[in-house]
Amino acid sequence: AAYDDGSYDYATAAKYAYKTIAALDYQDEMLVTLANCFHVNGNCNMLTKYANMQAKNEGTRTGMDGLSSGKALGMPPNYYVGVYSADYGQPFVRVGNNYYGAYDGDKYG
C-alpha cells in the first residue's frame, strides 16, 4: 500500500503506515534533538556535523576542493532562503580551479 499503483485509498495507506512506522517516543533523545534542530535552533551541532561530513564526502566523491556545507538554518530555523547559489540549488561547473554558476555579460561568478 505504501507504493501502490493508485488502486488503494487514503484509509488503506494510512492503516499500512500506522502498522509499519513505529510510534514516536518523546523520551527518544534523537527525536528531541531533531525537533530542536528543525524547530528551534537550526545551528545545532547535529546538523552542522552532518552537513560538514556530507560536504567532505561529496568533495572526495567528485574530487572538488572547497565544497561548502552551505549556510546553517539559523535560529529560529529559516526555510525560506532567498539567495540562489551553489549551496542552494544553483547549478555550477568547475573549470580548472574556478567555479562558474552565472554569467553577467562581463564576467563569470
ABEGO torsion letter per residue (X at the ends): XABBAGABBAAAAAAAAAAABBBBBAABAAAAAAAAAAAABAABAAAAAAAAAAAAAAAAAAGBBGBBAEBBAEOBBBABBABBBAAAGBBBBBBEABBBABBAGABBX
